[in-house]
């Protein structure tokens, strides 16, 4: 392994600035726990001067016992013309009680003149005084050189002098920020190499902080590390302002598995995918299936040739072993999938399954796809198809009937649904209102089953998609419904097809619950 790279996670600060992301105090405390368990070195938790919620978080966080990470509060340099000890923002940052603080200051003369509207000399004093204020009080100081690469291109000497000012003040890390996200990776690498030579007399380490406006944040961070940066800042799922920050769930395995840098312990790296799922759940977003390393499609193979190649030699179509990051290989079930791809899926459910009998599963798969089903994005429904084909499907509940009513004018609860089921030979009837007929049906179904299967209370419907199968047929066409469900551990997708959208939705909803109950019964985690 090459030198240790310190991972600085800003999910709770920079990530919270993303559109649609809002963390409660409880959410933030849970994410701190997840990141600490993963083994990151710093958790930037927010700006205590920004709002009362942040103050409450830091009050509660003071009682946390972290094993790997240092909590870090974030704030700006002092205001122009006053001492740091008189600045309210600096006081709030100090009162947060964190062992480390991240102080951002301007490294671009454009921002000094037009945003701060002060002199270059006063900006340097602001940086140095603020860093010295915190260092003198025992804080580890990380200086975020905001807009550094823009400033470096505008006036190299002044940008470098802002770093020296922070180091004179006691900053232990100088983080170079591509705040606008517009720098190219090779330009960042050139600057880092040059700075290492220019700052040989400075004891502070160099860090890198990139944004993804040009789609190059991960590449830029990796290039900076190869050039000599030893701290990487980012957010765990790439959350961030505008199009997002550098995605640590991609940077960490790239650095560690591809480039040989030490970021996390090997056992912690295997928790990467599970941590991604849990953080996405806390943030109330779906983990995008195409996300590198941790997404559901990261190691998914559809074409028969690809599947056959991976079975013979995994390295033929996979850049790493998915188990290294806690993910798994998937063979997407479709009409182009060969027997070689279907067999591992069947043997996962029935380990002793005879290869000679695989034809009946392939035949059932192709017959369903001819009817309009698509299993490449609905692994859970394919597992149920396997069980049904082989006569190994337990009955958790049986539908007697359902009734769904919608009404106009539309109101928030415009639909009602009544569901009548047989569960353990007992008749159960439940009714519910919903924001549309499918929501009402889903709510009624859960209401009917919750007393029998309490674990269902942890399951959420995460995504709902409807596709028209043949647009030329008009309103009599079939529809395909895909439903993704999940809990804090995992996600799974089921499919339903019918000329009636409600019936297709019912099929996907019921299969989703049956699949969950099957895995609960077996004591398995859903994958």
Legacy VTK file of the C-alpha trace (Angstrom):
# vtk DataFile Version 3.0
C-alpha trace
ASCII
DATASET POLYDATA
POINTS 527 float
0.000 0.000 0.000
1.073 3.576 -0.677
0.620 6.286 1.999
-2.595 6.644 3.975
-5.200 8.890 2.361
-7.455 10.624 4.851
-11.127 10.601 3.888
-13.015 13.791 4.740
-16.766 13.294 4.338
-18.955 16.351 3.816
-22.294 14.604 3.237
-23.869 16.413 6.193
-22.643 19.858 5.150
-21.924 20.158 1.421
-24.258 17.224 0.688
-27.093 18.867 2.596
-26.934 21.769 0.116
-28.180 19.492 -2.677
-31.619 20.116 -4.101
-34.157 17.805 -2.445
-31.898 16.789 0.467
-32.904 17.763 3.994
-31.521 16.057 7.082
-33.155 16.182 10.504
-30.977 16.138 13.619
-31.798 12.461 14.019
-30.847 11.812 10.372
-27.497 13.505 10.860
-26.704 11.523 13.992
-27.512 8.269 12.163
-25.294 9.192 9.210
-22.456 10.039 11.596
-22.780 6.528 13.039
-22.749 4.936 9.581
-19.713 6.905 8.407
-17.823 6.223 11.623
-18.511 2.494 11.273
-17.259 2.658 7.683
-14.000 4.146 8.900
-13.793 7.641 7.390
-11.355 9.960 9.121
-13.331 13.219 9.273
-17.059 13.970 9.244
-17.842 17.578 8.407
-21.175 17.979 10.145
-22.313 21.494 9.306
-22.055 25.172 10.108
-23.153 25.812 13.710
-23.760 29.477 12.956
-26.223 28.805 10.141
-29.428 27.778 11.983
-30.816 26.402 15.285
-31.017 22.848 13.905
-27.261 22.805 13.428
-26.724 24.045 16.985
-28.971 21.289 18.313
-27.077 18.685 16.302
-23.732 19.755 17.763
-25.233 19.767 21.256
-26.367 16.162 20.858
-23.241 15.114 18.957
-21.092 16.124 21.931
-22.179 12.884 23.618
-21.169 10.601 20.733
-18.307 8.156 21.151
-16.744 7.766 17.715
-14.252 5.030 16.897
-12.726 6.159 13.597
-13.840 9.662 12.723
-13.294 13.156 14.049
-16.280 15.478 13.919
-15.546 18.719 12.137
-17.522 21.979 12.290
-17.434 24.281 9.278
-17.352 28.048 8.973
-15.798 31.031 7.249
-12.827 33.184 8.120
-13.528 36.158 10.320
-15.195 39.169 8.784
-13.028 41.992 7.510
-11.975 44.634 9.979
-12.546 42.735 13.257
-10.602 40.227 15.339
-11.517 36.550 15.149
-12.326 36.496 18.863
-14.970 39.175 18.237
-16.541 37.418 15.262
-19.837 35.693 16.053
-19.378 32.975 13.427
-15.966 32.071 14.830
-17.466 31.967 18.303
-20.208 29.595 17.171
-17.649 27.387 15.432
-15.584 27.192 18.607
-18.668 26.511 20.756
-19.537 23.479 18.607
-16.898 21.621 20.598
-15.560 19.503 17.734
-11.906 18.405 17.738
-11.446 19.730 14.193
-12.701 22.781 12.336
-12.815 23.490 8.610
-12.322 27.162 7.808
-12.948 28.387 4.292
-11.361 31.493 2.840
-10.924 33.094 -0.552
-7.972 32.142 -2.757
-9.135 34.033 -5.816
-8.536 37.762 -6.237
-11.816 37.990 -8.139
-13.668 36.926 -4.998
-11.514 39.116 -2.759
-12.365 42.220 -4.784
-15.934 41.506 -5.911
-17.420 39.247 -3.200
-15.586 40.169 0.016
-14.905 43.691 -1.279
-11.718 44.015 0.699
-8.008 44.280 -0.016
-5.782 41.322 -0.842
-3.731 42.050 2.294
-6.780 42.075 4.564
-7.968 38.769 3.091
-4.607 37.210 3.994
-4.922 38.605 7.531
-8.460 37.180 7.781
-7.186 33.723 6.828
-4.151 33.749 9.109
-5.917 35.284 12.129
-8.829 32.852 11.929
-6.637 29.761 11.645
-4.465 30.988 14.549
-7.581 31.642 16.668
-8.649 28.004 16.436
-5.181 26.429 16.501
-4.350 28.337 19.694
-7.400 26.779 21.306
-6.355 23.227 20.504
-8.391 22.660 17.357
-7.121 20.778 14.339
-7.553 23.328 11.552
-8.327 22.395 7.949
-8.229 25.358 5.601
-10.530 25.120 2.580
-8.981 27.317 -0.097
-12.197 28.270 -1.849
-12.055 28.760 -5.641
-8.378 27.831 -5.457
-7.918 26.597 -9.023
-9.693 29.625 -10.507
-7.551 31.869 -8.335
-4.404 29.931 -9.244
-5.105 30.504 -12.927
-5.829 34.206 -12.321
-2.876 35.016 -10.045
-0.744 32.039 -9.065
1.407 33.911 -6.567
-1.552 35.266 -4.592
-3.356 31.918 -4.511
-0.231 30.290 -3.082
0.121 33.089 -0.535
-3.361 32.331 0.842
-2.136 28.804 1.559
0.956 30.135 3.303
-1.202 32.474 5.393
-3.317 29.539 6.583
-0.198 27.505 7.367
1.302 30.394 9.343
-1.896 30.460 11.347
-1.562 26.783 12.232
-3.660 24.961 9.637
-2.576 21.322 9.395
-4.255 20.688 6.038
-4.633 22.977 3.028
-7.572 21.731 0.972
-7.538 22.941 -2.625
-11.114 23.529 -3.774
-12.390 23.313 -7.331
-15.464 25.152 -6.137
-16.985 25.731 -9.582
-16.251 22.169 -10.703
-14.761 23.327 -13.990
-11.100 22.290 -13.734
-9.703 19.372 -15.743
-8.017 16.501 -13.881
-4.606 17.044 -15.502
-4.678 20.751 -14.617
-5.425 19.847 -11.007
-2.604 17.290 -10.986
-0.161 19.854 -12.455
-1.082 22.385 -9.769
-0.736 19.875 -6.916
2.701 18.763 -8.128
3.840 22.379 -8.435
2.522 23.231 -4.982
4.345 20.329 -3.379
7.568 21.798 -4.723
6.720 25.379 -3.750
5.529 24.502 -0.247
8.320 22.152 0.825
8.960 24.420 3.809
5.291 24.239 4.909
4.420 21.373 7.319
0.729 21.242 6.356
-0.544 18.460 4.079
-2.463 19.108 0.875
-6.089 18.091 0.421
-8.433 18.118 -2.560
-12.094 19.176 -2.750
-13.809 18.865 -6.146
-17.287 19.437 -7.540
-18.804 17.552 -10.471
-20.038 20.355 -12.722
-17.855 19.071 -15.546
-18.447 15.411 -14.732
-14.834 14.963 -13.612
-14.887 15.296 -9.822
-13.873 11.694 -9.096
-11.146 11.718 -11.756
-9.849 15.056 -10.491
-9.695 13.841 -6.893
-7.804 10.696 -7.938
-5.411 12.761 -10.072
-4.722 15.076 -7.122
-3.886 12.114 -4.885
-1.517 10.683 -7.476
0.150 14.104 -7.597
0.613 14.218 -3.819
-2.599 15.224 -2.031
-3.139 13.153 1.119
-6.659 14.208 2.109
-9.741 13.787 -0.095
-12.944 15.679 0.574
-16.263 14.646 -0.898
-19.748 13.403 -0.123
-20.655 9.779 0.194
-23.138 9.511 -2.671
-22.039 12.587 -4.580
-24.727 14.771 -2.979
-23.976 18.456 -3.292
-24.879 21.849 -4.654
-25.719 22.095 -8.361
-24.759 18.708 -9.858
-22.977 17.473 -6.769
-19.620 16.868 -5.106
-16.956 14.256 -5.691
-18.506 10.878 -4.874
-16.542 9.181 -2.096
-18.234 5.826 -2.721
-16.417 5.835 -6.097
-13.205 7.602 -5.025
-12.421 5.264 -2.122
-12.435 1.970 -4.078
-10.667 3.563 -7.039
-7.864 4.789 -4.811
-7.632 1.646 -2.725
-8.308 -1.174 -5.175
-6.937 0.356 -8.366
-4.143 2.687 -7.234
-3.016 0.966 -4.038
-3.597 3.828 -1.579
-4.784 3.006 1.936
-8.181 4.612 2.622
-10.224 2.141 4.685
-9.521 -1.170 6.333
-10.238 -4.067 3.945
-13.160 -5.281 6.076
-14.621 -1.772 6.153
-14.388 -1.490 2.368
-16.681 -4.534 2.110
-19.339 -2.456 3.891
-19.299 0.211 1.156
-22.457 -0.907 -0.682
-24.460 -1.501 2.492
-23.445 1.925 3.806
-24.525 3.502 0.511
-27.954 1.871 0.778
-28.369 2.977 4.382
-27.320 6.580 3.747
-29.664 6.751 0.753
-32.469 5.447 2.959
-31.794 8.073 5.629
-31.690 10.779 2.936
-35.023 9.436 1.584
-33.678 8.910 -1.928
-33.240 5.803 -4.052
-29.673 4.682 -4.585
-29.236 5.078 -8.342
-28.753 1.652 -9.897
-26.017 2.906 -12.255
-23.824 4.330 -9.490
-20.279 2.961 -9.826
-19.227 0.217 -7.405
-22.324 0.363 -5.159
-25.271 0.544 -7.584
-27.462 -2.468 -8.313
-26.363 -2.418 -11.965
-22.645 -1.977 -11.260
-22.018 -5.703 -11.788
-25.138 -6.651 -13.768
-24.822 -8.641 -17.000
-27.572 -9.009 -19.592
-26.112 -10.274 -22.846
-25.661 -14.026 -22.982
-22.087 -13.644 -24.224
-21.197 -11.395 -21.303
-22.795 -13.741 -18.780
-21.019 -16.734 -20.266
-17.716 -14.857 -20.169
-18.106 -13.814 -16.529
-18.986 -17.353 -15.474
-15.832 -18.644 -17.157
-13.586 -15.796 -16.025
-15.015 -12.963 -13.928
-12.294 -10.563 -15.028
-13.461 -10.778 -18.611
-16.279 -8.281 -17.982
-15.786 -7.069 -14.380
-13.123 -4.564 -13.352
-13.086 -5.753 -9.717
-14.596 -8.543 -7.637
-17.937 -7.044 -6.478
-17.493 -8.666 -3.054
-14.586 -6.290 -2.396
-17.087 -3.447 -2.015
-19.938 -5.538 -0.637
-21.854 -5.657 -3.916
-22.802 -8.728 -5.933
-22.886 -9.996 -9.473
-26.285 -10.129 -11.172
-27.399 -11.826 -14.358
-30.339 -9.950 -15.853
-33.076 -12.309 -16.890
-34.407 -11.600 -20.380
-34.988 -13.233 -23.731
-31.294 -12.728 -24.555
-30.155 -14.558 -21.431
-28.791 -18.021 -22.077
-28.939 -21.085 -19.875
-25.521 -20.242 -18.446
-26.925 -17.006 -17.006
-30.164 -18.500 -15.685
-28.580 -21.493 -13.944
-26.655 -19.543 -11.222
-29.842 -17.709 -10.276
-31.785 -20.945 -9.923
-28.973 -22.623 -7.983
-28.901 -19.706 -5.570
-32.445 -20.652 -4.529
-32.104 -24.406 -5.051
-28.402 -25.301 -4.651
-28.857 -28.873 -5.888
-30.748 -27.949 -9.027
-29.869 -30.200 -11.974
-28.559 -28.351 -15.025
-30.439 -30.808 -17.231
-33.749 -29.295 -16.030
-32.863 -25.663 -16.697
-34.813 -25.681 -19.965
-38.162 -25.531 -18.150
-37.143 -22.326 -16.376
-35.876 -20.742 -19.599
-39.122 -21.732 -21.339
-41.199 -20.165 -18.551
-39.063 -17.004 -18.708
-39.503 -16.601 -22.468
-43.236 -17.307 -22.265
-43.657 -14.559 -19.668
-41.600 -12.107 -21.688
-43.790 -12.864 -24.697
-46.766 -11.781 -22.559
-45.040 -8.456 -21.872
-43.125 -9.143 -18.666
-39.561 -7.896 -18.307
-37.391 -9.425 -15.589
-34.074 -7.734 -16.284
-34.945 -5.031 -13.773
-37.180 -7.206 -11.594
-35.009 -9.890 -10.021
-37.489 -10.454 -7.220
-40.270 -11.412 -9.643
-37.900 -13.741 -11.469
-37.094 -15.525 -8.205
-40.823 -15.984 -7.649
-41.193 -17.275 -11.218
-38.544 -19.898 -10.487
-40.386 -21.038 -7.368
-43.730 -21.145 -9.149
-42.259 -23.108 -12.053
-40.816 -25.686 -9.655
-43.898 -25.849 -7.391
-42.141 -24.411 -4.348
-44.209 -21.325 -3.517
-45.680 -21.010 -0.002
-48.968 -19.135 0.392
-48.694 -16.201 2.770
-52.090 -14.757 1.823
-54.754 -15.210 -0.808
-56.790 -12.540 -2.508
-60.560 -12.859 -2.235
-61.230 -9.522 -3.935
-60.379 -5.857 -3.950
-62.340 -2.747 -4.871
-60.828 0.605 -5.797
-62.777 3.873 -6.172
-61.432 7.136 -7.518
-63.287 10.411 -7.628
-63.297 13.918 -9.012
-62.796 16.723 -8.223
-59.324 15.593 -7.202
-58.352 16.042 -3.564
-55.284 14.883 -1.673
-57.061 11.678 -0.606
-59.118 11.181 -3.729
-59.137 7.380 -3.815
-60.309 4.583 -1.535
-59.540 0.874 -1.659
-60.994 -2.159 0.103
-59.056 -5.425 0.224
-60.413 -8.819 1.322
-57.770 -11.508 1.997
-57.451 -14.985 3.421
-54.526 -15.230 5.822
-53.986 -18.436 7.815
-57.549 -19.420 6.848
-58.830 -16.208 8.440
-60.774 -13.604 6.492
-59.255 -10.148 6.806
-60.820 -6.990 5.376
-59.107 -3.618 5.332
-59.888 -0.275 3.751
-57.746 2.810 3.183
-57.652 6.180 1.481
-54.780 7.207 -0.742
-53.300 9.782 -3.058
-54.581 7.937 -6.088
-55.873 4.382 -6.523
-52.508 2.564 -6.353
-51.493 4.322 -3.140
-54.881 3.463 -1.627
-54.534 -0.190 -2.697
-51.000 -0.409 -1.311
-52.085 1.086 2.018
-55.081 -1.214 2.328
-53.001 -4.305 1.514
-50.460 -3.442 4.209
-53.220 -2.680 6.685
-54.677 -6.135 6.098
-51.325 -7.881 6.592
-49.557 -5.875 9.306
-51.054 -7.824 12.224
-49.928 -11.131 10.688
-46.529 -9.940 9.467
-45.338 -7.003 11.634
-41.990 -6.777 9.808
-43.874 -5.295 6.823
-44.031 -1.993 8.710
-40.354 -1.506 7.832
-40.950 -1.878 4.077
-41.472 1.201 1.903
-42.562 1.571 -1.700
-39.608 3.458 -3.198
-40.436 3.708 -6.881
-43.396 3.080 -9.179
-43.175 3.007 -12.970
-45.816 2.336 -15.638
-44.990 1.555 -19.257
-47.447 1.325 -22.132
-46.675 -1.833 -24.106
-48.225 -1.031 -27.520
-49.058 2.620 -28.041
-50.760 1.900 -31.375
-53.521 -0.112 -29.687
-54.797 2.886 -27.711
-56.481 2.491 -24.342
-56.853 -1.287 -24.736
-53.083 -1.833 -24.622
-51.291 -3.797 -21.931
-49.331 -1.925 -19.291
-46.240 -3.055 -17.412
-45.827 -1.870 -13.812
-42.473 -1.988 -12.011
-42.415 -1.430 -8.279
-39.241 -1.031 -6.221
-39.579 -1.638 -2.495
-37.029 -1.567 0.272
-36.070 -1.095 3.879
-32.894 0.317 5.466
-30.907 -2.756 4.355
-31.796 -3.322 0.746
-34.110 -2.896 -2.258
-35.938 -5.245 -4.627
-38.118 -4.837 -7.723
-41.201 -6.693 -8.932
-43.231 -6.523 -12.138
-46.900 -6.883 -13.094
-48.536 -6.904 -16.544
-52.202 -6.522 -17.492
-54.632 -4.631 -19.709
-55.801 -3.077 -16.404
-53.271 -0.784 -14.708
-54.719 -1.485 -11.249
-54.470 -5.244 -11.776
-50.863 -4.923 -12.969
-50.116 -2.775 -9.927
-51.735 -5.322 -7.620
-49.586 -8.116 -9.073
-46.390 -6.133 -8.542
-47.438 -5.036 -5.028
-48.403 -8.545 -3.943
-45.206 -10.056 -5.373
-43.149 -7.438 -3.566
-44.638 -8.425 -0.235
-44.409 -12.165 -0.937
-40.748 -11.825 -1.876
-39.993 -9.948 1.338
-41.841 -12.509 3.450
-40.007 -15.383 1.751
-36.652 -13.895 2.656
-37.779 -13.050 6.183
-38.948 -16.622 6.592
-35.576 -17.935 5.448
-33.665 -15.434 7.574
-31.861 -14.082 4.515
-31.027 -10.509 3.677
-32.549 -9.450 0.394
-29.959 -8.742 -2.243
LINES 1 528
527 0 1 2 3 4 5 6 7 8 9 10 11 12 13 14 15 16 17 18 19 20 21 22 23 24 25 26 27 28 29 30 31 32 33 34 35 36 37 38 39 40 41 42 43 44 45 46 47 48 49 50 51 52 53 54 55 56 57 58 59 60 61 62 63 64 65 66 67 68 69 70 71 72 73 74 75 76 77 78 79 80 81 82 83 84 85 86 87 88 89 90 91 92 93 94 95 96 97 98 99 100 101 102 103 104 105 106 107 108 109 110 111 112 113 114 115 116 117 118 119 120 121 122 123 124 125 126 127 128 129 130 131 132 133 134 135 136 137 138 139 140 141 142 143 144 145 146 147 148 149 150 151 152 153 154 155 156 157 158 159 160 161 162 163 164 165 166 167 168 169 170 171 172 173 174 175 176 177 178 179 180 181 182 183 184 185 186 187 188 189 190 191 192 193 194 195 196 197 198 199 200 201 202 203 204 205 206 207 208 209 210 211 212 213 214 215 216 217 218 219 220 221 222 223 224 225 226 227 228 229 230 231 232 233 234 235 236 237 238 239 240 241 242 243 244 245 246 247 248 249 250 251 252 253 254 255 256 257 258 259 260 261 262 263 264 265 266 267 268 269 270 271 272 273 274 275 276 277 278 279 280 281 282 283 284 285 286 287 288 289 290 291 292 293 294 295 296 297 298 299 300 301 302 303 304 305 306 307 308 309 310 311 312 313 314 315 316 317 318 319 320 321 322 323 324 325 326 327 328 329 330 331 332 333 334 335 336 337 338 339 340 341 342 343 344 345 346 347 348 349 350 351 352 353 354 355 356 357 358 359 360 361 362 363 364 365 366 367 368 369 370 371 372 373 374 375 376 377 378 379 380 381 382 383 384 385 386 387 388 389 390 391 392 393 394 395 396 397 398 399 400 401 402 403 404 405 406 407 408 409 410 411 412 413 414 415 416 417 418 419 420 421 422 423 424 425 426 427 428 429 430 431 432 433 434 435 436 437 438 439 440 441 442 443 444 445 446 447 448 449 450 451 452 453 454 455 456 457 458 459 460 461 462 463 464 465 466 467 468 469 470 471 472 473 474 475 476 477 478 479 480 481 482 483 484 485 486 487 488 489 490 491 492 493 494 495 496 497 498 499 500 501 502 503 504 505 506 507 508 509 510 511 512 513 514 515 516 517 518 519 520 521 522 523 524 525 526
